[in-house]
């Protein structure tokens, strides 16, 4: 029986890229949405009077120019989210997979943290704690652009393919940006540095637009 590595090497480049992209998106989504439960009884959170963001921004808040510069022939592949305990989240993903362009995916996750019901932890404090507790950046972390503010992070999103991730906070909102490209030379190869720079570029554009 052939092992996973053998099957991976024998798979067509497009199949390998799709698997890598899905792997990174799942990894990022899991880390962002850890503990999320969409309750059948309805939303369980609302913003406090001092929370700047009363809801997570929608996918339309991401500048089209920022998407277009990183993903040729981009189409919005994912747009979902909802209220969670003491927060609201939206996930967006644009991809060129399946088009004639080099395979690229840009994922943006917004999560607005709300002051808890007891009023003991502000939304901004909860957001800062969420960023400080992230771990993926232990894998090749580098200094984030100053424009992303204090505590911003920049590094590799995961082990699958060439992927970069940038995270920054604006008051009670945490924004995570993942940029993914195929590592296969036959599919428009993108190395880790370019992926990381792309994530930072998109994050700066989003920060300016907020």
N, C-alpha and C positions, 0 to 999 in steps of 0.2 A: 504493500500500500504506500502510495506517495505521501510524504509529509506535507505540512502547510507551506514550507518554504519552496518545495518543488512545485506545488500547485501554483503558488504566487508567481514564480519565474516563468511558468509555461502559459500563464494567462495573458490575453492580449493587453497592450498598454492601457487601453480605455477601461478595461475591467479592473486592472490594478489601481488606476487612478480613482475610479468610483469607490472602490473598497477603502482606499486610504482616506478619501474625503469624508466618507460616512463615519469612519473610525474617529477622526478628529472632531467632527461635529457632535458625535455621541459623547465623546470625552468632555468636550467643553460644555455641552448642554447639561451633562450630569453634574459637573462641578458647579455650574451656575444655579441649577434648580435643585440642589441637594435638599432633601426634606420636603420638596413640594408635593402637596396633595390637593387636587382640585375637588373640593367637597361637593357632594351631590346637593347639599342643602343651600348652596350658593356661596358668594364671596364672604370672606371672614375678616376683611381688613379695610380700613379707611385712613386717609392721611390726617395728621394732627394739624392744629392751627399754625405751627411753626415750621412745618415741612414744606420746603420750596416746591417740590414736585408732588402733586396730588395723584399722579398716575405716571406710569412709564410712557415715554414718548413712543409714537408709532413709527413704522418703517419709513413713512414719508418724511420724517425729520432727518434722515440721512441724506446729505447732499447728493444729487444725481451725478454731479461731476466727480465726486470722490469714488463712486461706484464705477463709473465709466472709465476712469483712468486706470483702474486695477483689474477690471473684468470686462474684456471685450465681448460684445453681443450679450451683455448680462440680462438675465431675467430673474424676477423675484420668485424664488423657488419655495421659500418658507416664510410664513407670517402668522405667528401664533403667540399665545401667552394667556395671562389672566391673573386674577387676584390670588394671593397666597396669604399665609399668616403674616401679618404686619408688613406686607409688601405687595408690589404689583410688578409683573414682568412681561416683557415683549421680546420675542426672538425673530430676527429677520435673516434671510440668507439669499444672496444673489449668486448665480452660477452661470458659467459658460459651457459646462459639461453637456455634450450632445450637439454642440454647434461646431462650426468650422474653426472657431478660435481656440487658442491654447487653453486647456482646461484650468480654470481658476474658480475659486469660491471665496466669497467675502461674507462672513457671518458677523452680525452685530446683535449683542444681547443687552437690553436695558433692564435694570431692576431698580425701582424706587422703593426705598425702605421708609417705613412710617414709624412715628413715635408710638411706643407700646401703650396699651390701654391704661396702664398704671401711671404713665407719664414719667417713668424712671429712666428710660433710654430713648434719646431723641433719634429721629430717622437718620440724621447726619452722623451721629455716633455709631449707629448700627451699620451704616454704609462703610464708614472708615474701618470698623472691625472686620467687615466682610472682606475688604481688599487686603488688609493686613494678614488675614488668615489664609490667603491663597498660596498654593504650593507649586504649581506648574513652573514658576519662574526660577526654581532651583535648578532647572535644566537649561543652562545657557543664558541666564538672565544678564541683561545689559542695562545701562542707564537709560531711563525713559526721557523723551523730550521735555524740556522745562515747561513748554506750553501746556502740557497735560496736568500740571499742578503737582502739589506735594503728595507723595505716596504713590504716584503712578508707577506702573510696572510694565516691563517690556521683556519678552523672551520667546521661547519656543512653546507652541501650544501642545505638542504631543509627539510621540515617536513615529506616527504614520505620515509618510510623505514629507514635503518641505512645507512647514507651517510656522507662522509667527503670530504672536498674540500680544495685544496691548490692552491695559486696563487703567481706567482713571475714574475719579470720583468728582462729582459736582454737587456739593451740599449732600442731599440724601439720595442722590442717584449714582449708581455704579454702571459704567459702560464697559463692556468687554468686546473687543474686536479681534477676530481671527481671520487671517488671510492664508489661503491654502493653494499650493500649486503642485503640479505633477513633478516628481523627481526623475521620471523616465525621459531620457534625451529625445526619444521619438515622439514625445507628447508635449514638447515645449518646456523643457526642464527649467525649474526655478529652484535656486539653492536657498538654504536657511536664511542667509543674510537678506536676500531680496524679499523673502516672505515676511521677515521681521520688519523691514523698512516699510513694506506695504501696509502692514497692520498699524504701524505708527503714523503713517501718512493719513490713513482713513480716520484714525482716532483724533488726530489734530483737526481735521476738517469737521468732524462731528462736534468736537469741543467748541470750536469757533461758532458753529451754527446753533448750539443750544442757547 
